[in-house]
């Protein structure tokens, strides 16, 4: 990795198929280095599967994956990534001090000060055994190992679900400081959408194993509008109302609903809007929830996040096997 790629992650038609079906399918995107990226989607969307392929714990069925320009199948990538899984696996018989010592012995760029600061901020005794720690304390120790490694790419799968609000706020600040000070790229899966909006400047959304949204938040979110207006009669003569016919004809409708004689919709505008419609700028959380509730809405992939069609066809790019029928 002497000449690192500007892309921390490059996936080309990445897929994973199990007996029950596809957990991840035909995912192509690239993530620039140095961003804090939210990986969002409903349960079963493929988030953990993608993180598993990036950590070599899951072998993809199709496609390729590169980290900083190096195929994920190359053992050299392991030195530059750190991963905190949902269950925070740690050696339960080790004390906290022994766990940190293990991190120091195994990682050549180990940052003792950062690791100990994370542990001590949670008032965790260094002589306590991991088996005696609460869920939140185990999370702190796991994050201390990850940060102490000084990785180029930090992968986090629901890292803060068992932390109290104060601890989440503290560690959110630590994540953003890491990215700013050391250029660490962070990819974090979470269901805490409101907190992700404050922390992350890049978005990846998965649904039913496929990519639905990818790009910088500052580019994706402002491209949407919340519109409200009078619904139109549906023409059945029953006195019922529906979304105006011209809405879908001129604009990309992500989600719409009618309550009484009023319609509300989240759209990607494709031109001028009627003066009678009230418009508001949605929050990132509102945009994400609309896409999560509407799996049939057209995907939104920013130009920067797109991968060239032939990006994964060269030699040595990683796994590229066809799925079994």
C-alpha positions in Angstrom: 0.0 0.0 0.0 2.9 2.3 -0.7 0.9 4.3 -3.3 -2.6 4.4 -1.8 -5.7 4.9 -4.0 -7.8 8.0 -3.3 -10.7 5.5 -2.9 -10.9 3.8 0.5 -13.5 1.3 -0.8 -14.3 0.2 -4.4 -16.9 -2.4 -4.9 -17.8 -3.7 -8.4 -20.9 -5.9 -8.8 -20.2 -7.3 -5.3 -22.6 -10.1 -4.3 -23.1 -12.8 -1.7 -25.5 -15.7 -2.1 -26.6 -18.1 0.6 -29.0 -21.1 0.2 -31.9 -18.9 1.2 -31.0 -16.3 -1.5 -28.9 -13.2 -2.1 -27.8 -11.3 1.0 -25.9 -8.8 -1.2 -26.3 -8.4 -5.0 -24.7 -6.4 -7.7 -23.4 -3.6 -5.5 -21.1 -1.2 -7.2 -19.8 2.0 -5.6 -16.7 3.8 -4.4 -16.0 5.7 -1.2 -13.4 8.4 -1.1 -10.8 8.2 1.7 -11.2 10.3 4.8 -15.0 10.3 5.1 -17.2 9.2 8.0 -19.8 7.1 6.1 -23.2 6.0 7.4 -24.2 2.5 6.2 -27.9 2.3 6.6 -30.8 0.0 5.8 -33.4 -2.2 7.4 -32.6 -5.5 9.1 -31.6 -8.1 6.5 -30.6 -5.4 4.0 -27.0 -6.7 3.6 -25.1 -4.3 5.9 -23.4 -6.9 8.0 -22.7 -9.0 4.9 -20.9 -6.1 3.2 -18.8 -5.4 6.3 -18.0 -9.2 6.5 -16.7 -9.1 2.9 -14.5 -6.0 3.7 -13.0 -7.8 6.7 -12.5 -11.1 4.8 -14.9 -12.9 7.2 -17.3 -13.5 4.3 -16.2 -14.6 0.9 -18.2 -12.9 -1.9 -20.0 -15.0 -4.5 -19.6 -12.5 -7.3 -17.8 -9.3 -8.0 -14.7 -7.6 -6.6 -13.8 -5.4 -3.6 -10.7 -3.2 -3.2 -9.6 -1.3 -0.2 -7.2 1.6 -1.0 -6.7 0.0 -4.4 -5.7 -3.4 -3.0 -7.9 -6.5 -3.6 -9.5 -7.5 -0.3 -8.2 -11.0 -0.9 -4.6 -9.7 -0.4 -3.5 -10.3 3.2 -1.8 -6.9 3.1 -5.1 -5.1 3.7 -5.5 -6.6 7.2 -2.8 -4.3 8.6 -4.8 -1.3 7.6 -8.3 -2.1 8.7 -10.0 -2.5 12.1 -13.4 -4.0 12.7 -15.9 -3.9 15.6 -18.6 -6.5 15.2 -22.1 -6.3 16.7 -21.3 -8.8 19.4 -18.0 -7.2 20.3 -16.0 -10.5 20.5 -13.2 -10.3 23.1 -11.2 -12.8 25.1 -13.3 -13.1 28.3 -10.5 -14.5 30.5 -8.3 -11.5 29.7 -8.2 -8.5 31.9 -8.7 -5.1 30.3 -5.0 -4.4 30.7 -4.1 -7.7 29.1 -6.5 -7.0 26.2 -4.8 -3.6 25.6 -1.4 -5.3 25.8 -2.5 -7.8 23.2 -3.4 -4.9 20.9 0.0 -3.3 21.5 1.9 -6.5 20.7 -0.1 -7.3 17.5 -0.2 -3.9 15.9 3.0 -2.0 14.9 1.3 1.4 14.9 -0.4 0.9 18.2 -1.5 4.2 20.0 -1.4 3.4 23.7 -2.6 6.8 24.8 -5.8 6.8 22.7 -6.7 3.2 23.7 -6.2 3.9 27.4 -8.1 7.2 27.2 -11.2 5.5 25.8 -11.1 2.9 28.5 -10.4 5.3 31.4 -13.1 7.7 30.3 -15.6 4.9 31.0 -14.1 4.3 34.5 -13.3 0.7 33.6 -10.8 -0.9 36.0 -7.7 -2.2 34.0 -7.6 -5.3 36.2 -11.3 -6.2 35.5 -11.8 -9.4 33.5 -13.7 -8.9 30.2 -16.3 -11.6 31.3 -17.3 -9.3 34.2 -17.9 -6.2 32.0 -21.3 -4.8 31.1 -22.3 -4.5 27.5 -21.4 -0.9 27.3 -18.0 -1.5 28.9 -17.3 -4.3 26.4 -18.1 -1.9 23.6 -15.6 0.7 25.0 -12.8 -1.9 25.2 -13.6 -3.1 21.7 -13.5 0.4 20.4 -10.3 1.1 22.3 -8.7 -1.9 20.4 -10.0 -0.6 17.1 -8.8 3.0 17.6 -5.5 2.0 19.1 -4.6 0.1 16.0 -4.5 3.4 14.1 -6.3 1.9 11.0 -6.7 3.6 7.7 -10.2 2.1 7.5 -12.4 1.6 10.6 -15.5 -0.6 10.1 -18.2 -0.5 12.8 -21.3 -2.7 12.9 -23.9 -1.2 15.2 -21.1 0.0 17.6 -23.1 2.2 19.9 -26.4 0.3 20.4 -25.6 -0.6 24.0 -24.0 2.7 25.1 -25.8 5.4 27.1 -26.5 8.8 25.5 -23.5 10.4 27.2 -21.1 7.7 26.0 -22.5 7.8 22.5 -22.0 11.6 22.4 -18.4 11.2 23.6 -17.5 8.4 21.1 -19.2 10.2 18.3 -16.9 13.2 18.8 -13.9 10.8 18.9 -14.9 9.3 15.5 -15.1 12.7 13.9 -11.9 13.8 15.5 -10.1 10.6 14.2 -11.3 11.3 10.6 -10.2 14.9 10.8 -6.9 14.5 12.5 -5.6 11.2 11.0 -7.6 10.9 7.8 -9.2 7.7 9.0 -12.0 6.5 6.9 -15.0 5.3 8.9 -17.8 3.1 7.7 -20.5 2.7 10.4 -23.7 0.7 10.3 -26.4 1.9 12.7 -30.1 2.3 13.1 -29.6 5.6 15.1 -30.5 7.8 12.1 -30.6 11.1 14.0 -27.1 10.6 15.5 -25.8 9.4 12.1 -26.9 12.7 10.6 -24.7 14.6 13.0 -21.7 12.4 12.6 -21.5 11.3 8.9 -20.7 13.2 5.7 -21.2 10.2 3.3 -24.1 7.8 2.8 -24.5 4.3 1.7 -28.0 2.8 1.8 -28.8 -0.9 1.2 -32.2 -2.5 0.9 -32.9 -6.1 0.1 -29.2 -6.6 -0.7 -29.0 -3.9 -3.3 -27.5 -0.4 -3.2 -30.2 2.3 -3.0 -28.2 5.5 -2.3 -24.5 6.5 -2.3 -22.7 9.8 -2.1 -21.9 12.8 0.1 -24.7 13.9 2.4 -24.2 17.5 1.3 -25.0 16.4 -2.3 -27.7 13.8 -1.7 -30.0 15.4 0.9 -30.4 18.9 -0.7 -31.5 17.2 -3.9 -34.9 16.5 -2.3 -37.9 18.5 -1.3 -40.9 17.9 0.9 -44.0 19.2 -0.9 -47.5 19.6 0.4 -50.7 20.6 -1.5 -54.3 19.8 -2.3 -54.9 16.3 -3.6 -56.8 15.7 -6.8 -60.0 13.7 -7.2 -59.2 10.3 -8.5 -61.8 10.3 -11.3 -63.8 7.4 -9.9 -66.7 9.6 -8.9 -66.5 8.2 -5.4 -65.4 11.5 -4.0 -61.9 10.2 -3.0 -58.7 12.0 -3.6 -55.2 11.1 -4.7 -51.7 12.4 -5.4 -51.8 14.9 -8.3 -51.1 13.1 -11.6 -48.5 15.7 -12.7 -46.3 15.0 -9.6 -45.0 11.7 -10.9 -44.9 12.9 -14.5 -42.4 15.7 -13.9 -40.6 14.8 -10.7 -39.1 11.6 -9.1 -41.4 10.7 -6.3 -39.6 8.8 -3.4 -42.7 8.6 -1.2 -46.2 10.1 -1.2 -49.3 9.9 0.8 -52.8 11.4 1.0 -54.7 12.4 4.2 -58.1 13.8 3.5 -57.8 16.4 0.7 -54.1 17.0 1.3 -51.1 15.2 -0.2 -47.5 15.1 1.1 -44.6 13.8 -0.9 -40.8 13.6 -0.8 -39.5 14.3 -4.3 -36.4 14.9 -6.4 -37.7 17.8 -8.4 -37.3 17.7 -12.1 -38.4 21.3 -12.9 -40.6 24.1 -11.6 -43.3 23.4 -9.0 -46.8 24.9 -8.8 -47.0 28.0 -6.7 -49.8 26.4 -4.7 -47.6 23.7 -3.4 -45.8 24.3 -0.1 -42.1 23.2 -0.1 -39.7 22.5 2.7 -36.2 21.2 2.9 -36.1 17.7 4.5 -33.6 16.6 7.1 -31.2 13.7 6.4 -33.3 11.5 8.7 -36.5 12.3 6.8 -34.8 11.5 3.5 -33.5 8.2 4.8 -36.8 7.2 6.3 -38.6 7.9 3.1 -36.3 5.6 1.1 -36.5 2.9 3.8 -40.3 3.0 3.6 -40.3 3.0 -0.2 -38.0 0.2 -1.5 -39.4 0.7 -5.0 -38.2 4.3 -5.3 -35.5 4.8 -7.9 -31.9 4.5 -6.5 -29.8 7.7 -6.1 -26.1 7.2 -6.8 -23.9 10.3 -6.9 -21.5 10.6 -9.8 -18.5 10.5 -7.5 -19.7 7.2 -6.0 -20.2 5.5 -9.4 -17.8 2.8 -10.5 -16.8 2.5 -14.2 -18.4 -0.5 -15.9 -15.0 -2.2 -16.4 -13.6 -1.4 -13.0 -13.5 -5.0 -11.8 -12.6 -6.8 -14.9 -8.8 -6.5 -14.7 -6.5 -9.2 -13.3 -5.9 -9.5 -9.7 -8.8 -7.5 -8.5 -10.2 -10.1 -6.1 -12.9 -12.7 -6.2 -15.0 -12.7 -9.4 -17.0 -15.9 -9.5 -20.5 -16.5 -10.9 -23.2 -17.4 -8.5 -24.4 -21.0 -8.4 -27.8 -21.4 -10.1 
